Amino acid sequence: MNVQSAPELAFRAMIEADIDVVRDLHARSFAGLAGAQHSPAQIAGHLALIADDPYADDLRRCHVGLALDGERIVATAGWIEVLEQISTARIRKVFVDPAMARRGLGSRMVRRAESEAYRAGYRRLIVRANLNAVPLYETLGYVAMAEAQMPVPGGIELPVMMMEKPLA
């Protein structure tokens, strides 16, 4: 497989005006990259979740950072405090444009989110990884804690892996 490196990108925080574009990216990314690990019904359920109103509110809470190729948003990643666990943040909303996949951009975005969480004082990170993303997180030093299910609209559940990575 010919793996190209990601082009020079700009990075910035998500703003309110980005939410619809970010939701579109998340839908295209999941539909385009998760098909080998998730059924069509699971993908449809996740797409319905992204389109649902609470998803926009979730984005607003997650310190989402963006990668831009020119003006085009090509990747996202964020983090949120885990209130029930001292000094723990959860990595969230890691999605890459399918046209930019397999170029190291997902790793870059996760590392940026990790660094932000670390600067904010968190020393342990967790993630609820979609099955297609488990190898990415393993490469970045995350270890599996437990298999779980993520409910999505339509009574569908997506199998996910709860993973953790302690920060020094």
Buried (B, 14 or more C-beta within 10 A) or exposed (E): EEEEEBEEBEEEEBEEEBBEBBBEBBBBBBBBBBEEBBEEEBBBBBBBBBBBEEBBEBBEEBBBBBBBBEEEBBBBBBBBBBEEEEEBBBBBBBBBBBEBBBBBBBBBBBEBBBEBBBEEEBEBBBBBBBBBBBEBBBEBEBEEEEEEEBEBBEEBEBBBBBBBBEBE
